[in-house]
């Protein structure tokens, strides 16, 4: 993300086109990005994050599938900085774990019809493989709910990275000492 750590006020200063692009880098759903942007200006960073969560929860399944298109396979070829950072725990994995992840990704996609999505940030390749193995036991309805929850976590993480630390240009939520 080129606009990392810009704060809420920095986000508000972006043109609608720039903000739309920044939001689209967080989530590959143009409908999600447009609907989140429609809430601008936000009273606080929490109100931006809450709106992002609500909008995602209301998206139709076809748009969730569009959002999934922006996520590479865990352990596969990473094509963007956000995914690269989030999947950093996979980079040093041995070939047996990478092969097991690739096999698991294929099995997951055959069973559910979409990419295995997990908030990978801070997790090792072994952890991600364990999560994948467990999630393969889910029925399609349960897994769809789990996947949506993981997408919400990823979007929130990316939005928080976009905004940066709580105190960056966010005077609307800063508390004065008593």
Secondary structure, 3 states (H helix, E strand, C coil): CCCCCCHHHHHHHCCHHHHHHHHHHHCCCHHHHHHHHCCCCCCCHHHHHHHHHHHHHHCCHHHHHHHHCCCCCCCCCCCCHHHHHHCHHHCCCCHHHHHHHHHHHHHHHHHHCCCCCCCCCCCCHHHHHHHHHHHCCCCHHHHHHHHHHHHHHHHHHHHHHHHCCCCCCCCCCCCCCC
